[in-house]
Amino acid sequence: MDRSEVRDMTRWHFSGIGGSGMSAIAFYLLGRGEKVSGSDRLFDRGGGASIREVLVKAGARLVAQDGEGLEPGSTLVVSTAIEDTVPEVRRAKELGCRIVHRSEALSEIASRTRCVAVSGTSGKSTVTAMVFRVLRGGGLDPSVISGAVLRELSNEGHWGNAWGGTGDWLVIEADESDGSLVRYHPEIGVMLNLDRDHKELSELRGIFATFRAQSATFVVHGDRPDCLEIAGPDSFRFGVHSSSLPLPQDILLLADRVEFRLGSVAVRVPCPGMHTVENALAALAVGVCAGVDLVAGAKALESFQGVGRRHELVGAARGVRVFDDFAHNPAKVEAGLAAAQLAADGARVLAVFQPHGYGPLRFLLEDFAKSFAKALRPQDKLWIAPVYDAGGTADRSIASKDLADRIRERGHDVSCPATRAEIPLEIAAEAQAGDLVYSMGARDPDLPMFAKQIVTALGSLPEKD
C-alpha cells in the first residue's frame, strides 16, 4: 500500500492511546504527517499527564472515551484491553468505521517497508532498541516502533518509543501475548525465547511456528532447543553455545556492563546481566542479516543507552540506590533480580513487585512464586504492591496476598501492605547504606513516579548509624 494513499484515506483514532504500544504507533504516524486522534480512560480519570502532553504537542487530537469525539470515516484502533462495551467501539459500529486491532495497524504499517519484527516472551523491547542502535550505527537510518522508550531517542528530545528514519528498515516489537504475532510477514523475524506467559506453551508454539513461516529470514536463539525446533535448520542462530556468528569468548559480567569477544571483535555493552549478552548477540545477528558489518555493529552497541524502565537508576539517598524495571513475568523477574544482585555487589536487594493485572497473576501465580523463591537470596526482602487495576470487567477474585503467602511458604521475607503508598516509608525504615532497591512492574504509567517516591522517602529520614 502506498504511503500517500494511506494518508489520504485514513484518519486514525486510538482507543487507549496512552498505552505504550498504542502511543508508539500514534507517534510514528504523526511523524509521517497522518491524522491521529485518540482517547484513554486513564486521561479521563486525570492520569497520564506527561504522555498526554507530548501527544498533544505532536499533533494528536485527544477526546474523552465516550464515543462523541470519534469522527465518521475514521479507522478505530483498539488493543486487547479495550472491551466491546467501550462507548467508542459501540459508536464506531454505529458510524460504520473500520475497527482494527493494534497489531493489525502495526502490520499495515510494517507492510510498507523492510521490516525486522522482534518476538519472544522476554527481552523484546531491549532487543528492538539494540537492533535499532546496530542498524543506525551501521548507517542504515532505520525507523522503530517499540513498546518502551529508547533512551537514545528520548535523550535527543523525543518521547522515545517511535522514530521515523529515512532508510528502508523499520524495527518493530511483535507481541505474542494476544496471538497477534501471526499477523506479521517480516523480512527478518526474530525469536528470542519461548516461556509460559499469557498463554500455555502448546498454544505459543503454534503462534511462533506461523510467525516463522511468514518470515523471509529467521533469527533464533541457538541455545534454546524449543526455539530451534520451531525455527528449523535454515535459520540464522545466535547464542553462547550454538551460533551462526563466532561463539562468544571471555564473557565478563560486571556491575554496569558486559564484555565479550566474537572472534577478533570486542563487544562491550553498558548494561549488566547475562541476559544482556544474549540480547546483544541477537541484535548483532540481525545486523549481519541486514547487511551491517559485525565490527560496525559491535561499535554501535558500545554507545547503547538502554531502554526506559529496564534496570533504570532513578535516584539515590542515604547511600541506597533505587532502580525501576519493567519486569512483569517470571522470566523477567529472575533476570531483573540477578542484574540487581550483581549491581548490589554483595549488599541486600530490597525488591518491590506490582502485579500488572488480575488475569496474569491468576495464570502465573505458581510460576511467580517459584521464580521469586529461586531468585531471592536469604538477605533480600520483597514487597508486593496491590494488583494494578486498569478498570474494566476484570475478575478481581485474586489478590497480591495470594502470591505473598506462596513466597513466604518457601522461606522468604515478604511484606504485602494494603496500599502501595505504605511501601516507600516501609523501605525507608528498613534500608541501610549499600542496599539496592529494585522496583518492578508493568502497565501502570505511574510506576516511574512511584520509584521516585521511594527515593524521596529514603531522603526524608536521617542516616542510620
C-alpha positions as CSV (number, residue, x, y, z in Angstrom):
1,M,0.0,0.0,0.0
2,D,1.4,3.4,-1.0
3,R,2.2,5.7,2.0
4,S,0.4,8.7,0.4
5,E,-2.6,6.6,-0.4
6,V,-2.8,5.5,3.3
7,R,-2.5,9.1,4.5
8,D,-5.3,10.3,2.1
9,M,-7.7,7.5,3.0
10,T,-7.1,7.1,6.8
11,R,-7.9,9.1,9.9
12,W,-6.6,7.0,12.8
13,H,-8.3,7.0,16.2
14,F,-6.7,5.1,19.0
15,S,-8.9,3.9,21.9
16,G,-6.3,3.7,24.7
17,I,-3.8,6.0,23.1
18,G,-1.8,6.4,26.3
19,G,-0.6,2.8,26.3
20,S,3.0,2.1,25.4
21,G,2.2,0.1,22.3
22,M,-0.6,2.3,21.1
23,S,1.2,5.6,21.6
24,A,4.2,4.3,19.7
25,I,2.1,3.7,16.6
26,A,0.4,7.0,17.1
27,F,3.8,8.9,17.3
28,Y,5.1,7.1,14.2
29,L,2.0,8.1,12.2
30,L,2.1,11.6,13.5
31,G,5.7,11.8,12.4
32,R,4.6,10.7,8.9
33,G,2.1,13.5,8.8
34,E,-1.0,11.4,9.2
35,K,-4.2,12.4,11.1
36,V,-4.3,10.9,14.6
37,S,-6.8,11.3,17.4
38,G,-7.4,9.2,20.5
39,S,-8.8,8.7,23.9
40,D,-7.8,6.9,27.1
41,R,-9.8,6.2,30.2
42,L,-6.6,7.0,32.2
43,F,-6.8,10.5,30.8
44,D,-10.5,10.7,31.7
45,R,-9.5,9.9,35.4
46,G,-6.9,12.7,35.4
47,G,-3.8,10.4,35.0
48,G,-1.1,10.1,32.4
49,A,-0.4,13.9,32.2
50,S,3.1,13.5,30.7
51,I,2.2,11.3,27.8
52,R,-1.0,13.3,27.2
53,E,1.0,16.5,26.9
54,V,3.5,15.0,24.5
55,L,0.8,13.5,22.3
56,V,-1.0,16.9,22.0
57,K,2.3,18.6,21.2
58,A,3.0,16.0,18.5
59,G,-0.4,16.9,16.9
60,A,-2.8,14.3,18.2
61,R,-6.4,15.4,18.9
62,L,-7.4,13.9,22.3
63,V,-11.0,13.4,23.4
64,A,-13.0,11.7,26.1
65,Q,-13.5,7.9,25.8
66,D,-17.3,8.4,25.4
67,G,-17.6,7.9,21.7
68,E,-18.6,11.5,21.0
69,G,-15.2,12.6,19.6
70,L,-15.0,9.8,17.1
71,E,-15.2,11.2,13.5
72,P,-17.1,9.3,10.8
73,G,-14.7,7.6,8.4
74,S,-12.0,7.1,11.0
75,T,-10.2,3.8,11.5
76,L,-10.6,2.9,15.1
77,V,-7.5,1.1,16.6
78,V,-8.1,-0.9,19.7
79,S,-5.9,-3.0,22.0
80,T,-6.8,-6.3,23.6
81,A,-7.6,-4.3,26.8
82,I,-10.5,-2.4,25.0
83,E,-13.7,-4.3,25.5
84,D,-16.7,-4.2,23.1
85,T,-18.6,-2.4,25.8
86,V,-16.4,0.7,25.5
87,P,-18.5,3.5,24.1
88,E,-16.1,4.3,21.3
89,V,-16.4,0.7,20.0
90,R,-20.2,0.9,20.0
91,R,-20.1,4.3,18.4
92,A,-17.6,3.1,15.7
93,K,-20.0,0.3,14.8
94,E,-22.9,2.8,14.5
95,L,-20.9,5.0,12.2
96,G,-19.6,2.1,10.1
97,C,-16.0,2.8,10.9
98,R,-13.3,0.3,10.3
99,I,-12.2,-1.3,13.6
100,V,-8.7,-2.9,13.7
101,H,-6.6,-4.3,16.5
102,R,-3.3,-2.5,17.4
103,S,-1.4,-5.3,15.8
104,E,-3.4,-5.1,12.5
105,A,-2.5,-1.4,12.3
106,L,1.2,-2.2,13.0
107,S,1.1,-4.9,10.4
108,E,-0.3,-2.5,7.9
109,I,2.4,0.0,8.6
110,A,5.2,-2.7,8.5
111,S,4.0,-4.0,5.1
112,R,5.0,-0.7,3.5
113,T,8.7,-1.2,4.2
114,R,11.5,-3.7,5.0
115,C,10.7,-4.9,8.5
116,V,12.5,-6.5,11.4
117,A,10.0,-8.0,13.8
118,V,11.4,-8.9,17.2
119,S,9.4,-11.6,19.1
120,G,9.8,-13.7,22.2
121,T,8.2,-13.8,25.7
122,S,11.1,-11.7,27.3
123,G,13.5,-9.1,26.0
124,K,11.6,-7.8,23.0
125,S,11.9,-4.1,23.9
126,T,15.6,-4.2,24.7
127,V,16.5,-6.2,21.6
128,T,14.3,-3.9,19.5
129,A,16.3,-0.9,20.8
130,M,19.6,-2.8,20.3
131,V,18.7,-3.7,16.7
132,F,17.8,0.0,16.1
133,R,21.2,1.0,17.5
134,V,23.1,-1.5,15.4
135,L,21.3,-0.5,12.2
136,R,21.6,3.2,13.0
137,G,25.3,2.7,13.8
138,G,25.7,0.8,10.5
139,G,24.5,3.9,8.6
140,L,21.0,2.5,7.6
141,D,19.0,5.2,9.4
142,P,16.1,2.9,10.4
143,S,12.7,3.6,11.8
144,V,11.4,2.0,15.0
145,I,8.1,1.3,16.8
146,S,8.6,-0.1,20.3
147,G,6.6,-0.8,23.4
148,A,9.2,1.1,25.5
149,V,11.1,4.3,25.4
150,L,14.5,4.2,23.8
151,R,16.8,6.4,25.8
152,E,18.8,7.2,22.7
153,L,15.7,8.9,21.2
154,S,14.5,10.5,24.5
155,N,17.9,12.0,25.0
156,E,17.6,13.5,21.6
157,G,14.4,15.3,22.8
158,H,11.7,12.8,21.5
159,W,9.2,10.8,23.5
160,G,11.3,7.8,22.5
161,N,9.1,4.8,21.7
162,A,8.9,5.6,17.9
163,W,11.0,7.2,15.3
164,G,10.8,7.6,11.5
165,G,14.2,7.4,9.8
166,T,14.9,7.9,6.1
167,G,16.2,4.4,5.5
168,D,14.4,1.3,4.2
169,W,14.2,-0.6,7.5
170,L,11.5,-0.5,10.2
171,V,12.2,-2.3,13.5
172,I,9.1,-3.3,15.4
173,E,8.3,-5.2,18.7
174,A,6.0,-8.0,17.7
175,D,3.8,-9.3,20.6
176,E,2.7,-12.9,21.0
177,S,0.7,-12.3,24.2
178,D,-2.7,-11.9,22.4
179,G,-1.9,-14.1,19.5
180,S,-1.4,-11.2,17.1
181,L,2.2,-12.3,16.2
182,V,0.6,-14.3,13.3
183,R,-0.3,-11.1,11.5
184,Y,3.3,-10.1,10.7
185,H,5.2,-11.0,7.5
186,P,8.7,-9.5,8.2
187,E,11.8,-9.6,6.0
188,I,13.7,-10.6,9.2
189,G,11.8,-12.3,12.0
190,V,13.5,-12.8,15.4
191,M,12.6,-15.3,18.1
192,L,14.4,-14.6,21.4
193,N,12.8,-17.3,23.7
194,L,9.7,-19.2,24.5
195,D,8.3,-19.3,28.0
196,R,4.8,-19.7,29.6
197,D,3.4,-16.2,29.7
198,H,-0.2,-15.2,28.9
199,K,-0.7,-18.5,27.1
200,E,0.2,-22.1,27.5
201,L,3.3,-23.3,25.7
202,S,1.3,-25.6,23.4
203,E,-0.6,-22.6,22.0
204,L,2.5,-20.4,21.9
205,R,4.4,-23.0,19.8
206,G,1.7,-22.8,17.1
207,I,1.8,-19.0,17.1
208,F,5.6,-18.8,16.7
209,A,5.5,-21.5,14.1
210,T,3.2,-19.4,12.0
211,F,5.4,-16.3,12.5
212,R,8.4,-18.3,11.4
213,A,6.7,-19.5,8.3
214,Q,5.8,-15.9,7.4
215,S,9.4,-14.5,7.9
216,A,11.7,-14.4,4.9
217,T,14.8,-14.7,7.2
218,F,14.6,-16.1,10.7
219,V,17.0,-15.3,13.6
220,V,16.6,-17.6,16.6
221,H,18.2,-18.3,19.9
222,G,20.6,-21.2,19.2
223,D,20.8,-22.3,22.8
224,R,17.1,-23.0,23.1
225,P,16.1,-26.4,21.7
226,D,12.4,-25.4,21.9
227,C,13.0,-22.4,19.7
228,L,15.2,-24.3,17.3
229,E,12.5,-27.0,16.8
230,I,10.2,-24.2,15.6
231,A,12.8,-22.3,13.6
232,G,14.2,-25.2,11.5
233,P,17.7,-25.8,10.2
234,D,17.9,-22.9,7.8
235,S,17.6,-20.2,10.4
236,F,20.3,-17.8,11.5
237,R,21.3,-18.6,15.0
238,F,22.7,-16.6,17.9
239,G,23.8,-17.9,21.3
240,V,26.5,-18.6,23.7
241,H,26.9,-22.3,22.7
242,S,25.3,-22.5,19.3
243,S,25.5,-19.7,16.8
244,S,25.9,-18.7,13.1
245,L,28.2,-15.9,14.5
246,P,31.6,-16.7,16.1
247,L,30.9,-18.1,19.6
248,P,31.4,-15.5,22.4
249,Q,34.6,-15.9,24.4
250,D,35.9,-14.3,27.6
251,I,32.5,-13.2,28.9
252,L,32.7,-10.7,31.7
253,L,29.6,-9.8,33.7
254,L,30.3,-6.6,35.6
255,A,28.0,-4.4,37.7
256,D,27.5,-1.8,35.0
257,R,28.3,-3.6,31.7
258,V,29.1,-6.9,29.9
259,E,32.1,-7.6,27.8
260,F,33.0,-10.5,25.4
261,R,34.7,-11.3,22.2
262,L,33.3,-12.7,18.9
263,G,36.4,-14.0,17.2
264,S,38.6,-10.9,16.9
265,V,35.7,-8.5,17.5
266,A,35.5,-7.0,21.0
267,V,31.9,-6.3,22.3
268,R,31.2,-4.0,25.2
269,V,27.6,-3.2,26.2
270,P,27.0,-0.7,29.1
271,C,24.2,-2.8,30.7
272,P,24.5,-5.6,33.3
273,G,23.5,-9.2,33.3
274,M,23.8,-12.4,31.3
275,H,20.6,-11.6,29.5
276,T,22.4,-8.5,28.1
277,V,24.9,-10.8,26.5
278,E,22.1,-12.8,24.8
279,N,20.3,-9.7,23.8
280,A,23.4,-8.2,22.2
281,L,24.1,-11.4,20.3
282,A,20.6,-11.3,18.9
283,A,20.9,-7.7,17.8
284,L,24.3,-8.3,16.2
285,A,22.9,-11.4,14.3
286,V,20.0,-9.2,12.9
287,G,22.6,-6.6,11.9
288,V,24.6,-9.1,9.9
289,C,21.4,-10.3,8.2
290,A,20.5,-6.7,7.3
291,G,24.0,-6.1,5.9
292,V,25.7,-4.4,8.9
293,D,29.4,-5.4,9.4
294,L,30.0,-7.2,12.7
295,V,32.7,-4.7,13.7
296,A,30.3,-1.7,13.0
297,G,27.5,-3.4,14.9
298,A,29.8,-4.1,17.9
299,K,31.0,-0.5,17.8
300,A,27.4,0.8,17.8
301,L,26.5,-1.2,20.9
302,E,29.2,0.5,22.9
303,S,27.0,3.6,22.9
304,F,23.8,1.7,23.6
305,Q,21.8,3.9,26.1
306,G,19.3,1.3,27.2
307,V,15.5,1.3,27.4
308,G,13.2,3.2,29.8
309,R,12.3,1.2,32.9
310,R,14.8,-1.5,32.2
311,H,17.3,-1.6,35.1
312,E,16.9,2.2,35.2
313,L,18.6,4.1,38.0
314,V,16.1,6.7,39.2
315,G,18.0,8.2,42.2
316,A,19.8,7.5,45.4
317,A,19.6,8.7,49.0
318,R,21.4,7.7,52.3
319,G,23.7,5.5,50.3
320,V,20.8,3.5,48.8
321,R,20.3,3.3,45.0
322,V,16.8,2.9,43.6
323,F,16.2,1.2,40.3
324,D,13.0,0.9,38.2
325,D,12.3,-2.1,36.0
326,F,9.6,-3.3,33.7
327,A,9.9,-6.9,34.8
328,H,6.4,-8.4,35.0
329,N,6.6,-12.1,34.1
330,P,8.5,-14.9,35.9
331,A,11.5,-15.0,33.5
332,K,11.9,-11.2,33.6
333,V,11.7,-11.2,37.4
334,E,14.5,-13.7,37.6
335,A,16.7,-11.8,35.1
336,G,16.0,-8.5,36.8
337,L,16.8,-9.7,40.3
338,A,20.0,-11.3,39.0
339,A,21.1,-8.0,37.5
340,A,20.1,-6.2,40.7
341,Q,22.1,-8.6,42.9
342,L,25.1,-8.1,40.6
343,A,24.8,-4.3,40.9
344,A,24.4,-4.6,44.7
345,D,27.8,-6.2,44.9
346,G,27.0,-8.4,47.9
347,A,24.6,-6.0,49.6
348,R,20.9,-6.6,50.1
349,V,18.3,-6.2,47.4
350,L,15.0,-4.7,48.6
351,A,12.7,-5.7,45.8
352,V,9.2,-4.4,45.0
353,F,6.8,-6.1,42.7
354,Q,3.4,-4.8,41.5
355,P,1.4,-7.5,39.6
356,H,0.2,-5.9,36.3
357,G,-3.2,-7.4,36.2
358,Y,-5.6,-9.9,37.8
359,G,-5.6,-12.3,34.8
360,P,-1.8,-12.5,34.5
361,L,-1.4,-13.0,38.3
362,R,-4.0,-15.8,38.3
363,F,-2.5,-17.5,35.3
364,L,1.1,-17.3,36.5
365,L,0.6,-17.5,40.3
366,E,2.7,-20.6,40.9
367,D,5.3,-19.6,38.3
368,F,5.8,-16.3,40.0
369,A,6.1,-17.9,43.4
370,K,8.8,-20.3,42.1
371,S,10.7,-17.6,40.3
372,F,10.8,-15.3,43.3
373,A,11.8,-18.2,45.6
374,K,14.6,-19.1,43.2
375,A,15.9,-15.5,42.6
376,L,15.7,-14.1,46.1
377,R,18.7,-14.6,48.4
378,P,18.3,-15.1,52.2
379,Q,19.3,-11.5,52.9
380,D,16.9,-10.0,50.3
381,K,13.4,-8.7,51.1
382,L,10.4,-8.4,48.9
383,W,7.4,-6.0,49.0
384,I,4.3,-6.9,46.9
385,A,2.0,-4.0,46.0
386,P,-1.7,-4.4,45.3
387,V,-2.5,-5.6,41.8
388,Y,-2.7,-2.8,39.2
389,D,-6.3,-2.2,38.4
390,A,-6.9,-0.7,34.9
391,G,-10.7,-0.8,35.3
392,G,-13.0,-2.7,33.0
393,T,-14.6,-6.0,33.7
394,A,-11.7,-7.9,35.2
395,D,-12.3,-10.8,37.6
396,R,-10.9,-9.4,40.9
397,S,-11.1,-12.6,42.9
398,I,-7.3,-12.9,43.3
399,A,-5.0,-10.6,45.2
400,S,-1.3,-9.9,45.8
401,K,-1.6,-11.6,49.2
402,D,-2.1,-14.9,47.4
403,L,1.3,-14.5,45.8
404,A,2.9,-13.2,49.1
405,D,1.6,-16.3,51.0
406,R,3.1,-18.7,48.5
407,I,6.5,-17.0,48.6
408,R,6.5,-16.9,52.4
409,E,5.8,-20.6,52.4
410,R,9.1,-21.0,50.5
411,G,11.0,-19.3,53.3
412,H,11.4,-15.7,52.1
413,D,10.7,-12.3,53.8
414,V,7.7,-10.7,52.1
415,S,5.6,-7.7,53.0
416,C,2.2,-7.2,51.4
417,P,0.7,-3.9,52.6
418,A,-2.9,-2.9,52.0
419,T,-1.8,0.1,49.8
420,R,1.1,0.9,47.6
421,A,1.6,4.2,49.4
422,E,2.8,2.4,52.5
423,I,5.8,0.8,50.7
424,P,8.2,3.8,50.3
425,L,8.1,4.5,54.1
426,E,8.5,0.9,55.0
427,I,11.5,0.6,52.7
428,A,12.9,3.9,54.1
429,A,12.7,2.5,57.6
430,E,14.3,-0.8,56.6
431,A,17.1,0.3,54.2
432,Q,20.7,0.6,55.2
433,A,23.6,2.3,53.3
434,G,24.7,0.0,50.4
435,D,21.3,-1.6,49.9
436,L,19.8,-1.6,46.4
437,V,16.0,-1.1,45.9
438,Y,14.6,-2.7,42.8
439,S,11.0,-1.8,41.8
440,M,9.3,-4.0,39.2
441,G,6.0,-3.9,37.3
442,A,4.2,-3.1,34.1
443,R,1.2,-1.3,32.6
444,D,0.9,1.2,35.3
445,P,2.2,4.6,33.9
446,D,2.8,5.9,37.5
447,L,5.4,3.3,38.4
448,P,8.3,5.6,37.5
449,M,6.9,8.2,39.8
450,F,6.4,5.5,42.5
451,A,10.2,4.7,42.2
452,K,11.0,8.4,42.7
453,Q,8.7,8.4,45.8
454,I,10.9,5.7,47.3
455,V,13.9,8.0,46.7
456,T,12.1,10.8,48.4
457,A,11.1,8.7,51.4
458,L,14.7,7.5,51.8
459,G,15.9,11.1,51.8
460,S,13.3,12.1,54.4
461,L,14.8,10.0,57.2
462,P,18.1,10.6,58.9
463,E,21.2,8.5,58.1
464,K,21.4,5.2,60.1
465,D,24.3,4.6,62.3
